[in-house]
Amino acid sequence: MCGMRDLVLLGSTGSIGTQAIDIVRRNPERFRVVALGAGGGNVELLAAQALELGVEVVGVARSSVVQDLQLAFYSEAQKRGWASGDFKLPRIVAGPEAMTELATVPCDVVLNGVVGSLGLAPTLAALEAGRLLALANKESLVAGGPLVRRVAKQGQIVPVDSEHSALAQCLRGGSTAEVAKLVLTASGGAFRGRRRDELEHVTPEDALKHPTWDMGPVVTINTATMVNKGLEVIEAHELFDVAYDDIEVMIHPQSYIHSMVEFTDGSTLAQTSPPDMRLPIALALAWPERVPAAASPVDWREAHNWELRPLDDQAFPAVRLAKEAGRAGHCRPAVYNAANEECVAAFVSGRLPFLGIVDTVAAVLAAAPDFAEPGTVEEVLAAETWARAESQRMIATAAEGA
């Protein structure tokens, strides 16, 4: 077993971050957190995490909440019965560059659980600093894939998403030359099994009824449109250097088979476990070792019926669209992601029908100028800015014509 690992947790107050801290609590002999970073929307939780773990540095992306964070430290200390002079106040870094600065704090592993394109710069900083990167931020690979490829060393990125963690585990079973196909599994979201004509009048409330996972509204709606799986296909291509034609998606409603790898001899390896994100998070933090009892295993004393069926490309064209964007490159994946975020917001607010989400993303991609292959974070963000503006224009035009 490897010795104590020092961790930097970015996005510590979110779902990935809080589950990572749960793993740290249960494995104090393996993990020590030296820095925490968060957006700043929940300074009370951030302060409680920092004092519990005794971290040296805390970062917030919003400078305006620094005073609130300091007050939260003192309030949390009082709850613990500490006098004001009985604890060391962590150093605070704040502002848009805070997560990037934290990514370079001396440590063994940086967990990037930041949401959105703000996670790209910390990813690059962690890689350039030579850290092992436990990556949960989709945009780093979807929007910034070319930038990440330039700086990442072989094996330096360990995926946290359950599907990509499953692929990484299965790929241990053969050499790169022996890989024939990657198979990503998808729960199918709230509308699995429905035809396109059955999706014309579904509501945001319908889309948010995910049958398996408890996630935020954007990700839940992305599972309903299958955009989330499209993003994961792009990530898989970037992580494992497998051609888009050799990445398939299968619907698996039970969410026990997290993904599979088919090898050239006809064999297929699958990684299975009950749906629990603590398993891939723990594996990423301890990679390449496993953390005992990170999550509960499948109960093989019970009978199981696990279903796998092909994706209906007519009803859910988002995966095909993602592959097209990935093959085209030149910031098209960044445009795909940013346009989708705007369309999801419009759907939630009643300005766009459900089918209009992916249809509008396709229209934005078709209208995109010939962006260069990105060489800087700023070029990625510029393409996203264009995509958001064009999406909003198309959404407004559609609303006027309705």
Number of C-alpha atoms within 10 A of each C-alpha: 9 9 9 14 17 18 25 31 29 32 27 26 26 18 14 23 23 18 19 23 21 14 22 19 15 12 16 12 11 18 21 21 23 22 28 30 31 26 26 23 14 16 22 19 18 26 26 18 21 24 19 13 17 17 20 17 19 27 30 29 21 17 15 12 18 19 11 14 22 17 15 19 25 18 17 20 21 12 10 12 10 13 10 13 8 9 13 11 20 20 11 17 20 21 16 15 16 22 32 22 17 25 31 20 18 17 20 18 26 30 32 29 25 29 18 15 23 20 23 28 21 26 33 24 18 29 20 16 15 18 24 23 26 29 23 26 25 27 23 27 27 29 33 29 25 19 21 21 14 11 17 19 13 7 11 16 20 25 27 28 22 23 24 25 21 24 25 20 19 19 21 11 14 14 9 13 8 13 20 18 19 29 22 24 25 25 25 25 24 19 23 21 14 13 13 15 9 11 15 12 11 13 14 17 10 13 20 22 17 19 15 14 14 12 13 10 18 16 17 20 28 23 25 24 28 27 25 23 23 27 25 22 28 27 23 25 22 20 20 14 10 18 17 20 11 13 18 16 22 19 20 22 19 19 22 19 24 25 27 27 26 20 20 13 9 8 10 17 20 17 18 15 17 16 19 17 17 22 25 27 28 26 21 28 30 22 18 13 12 15 20 11 12 19 17 13 13 13 10 7 6 6 7 10 5 11 13 15 13 11 21 16 13 10 19 22 19 25 23 16 21 27 21 16 22 27 16 12 19 20 28 30 31 30 30 29 26 25 28 26 21 20 27 25 16 20 20 19 11 13 17 20 20 24 18 18 26 23 16 23 27 20 14 25 21 11 11 15 13 10 14 13 16 20 12 12 16 11 16 26 21 16 23 23 16 17 27 22 15 22 26 18 13 17 20 15 11 14 12 8 6 8
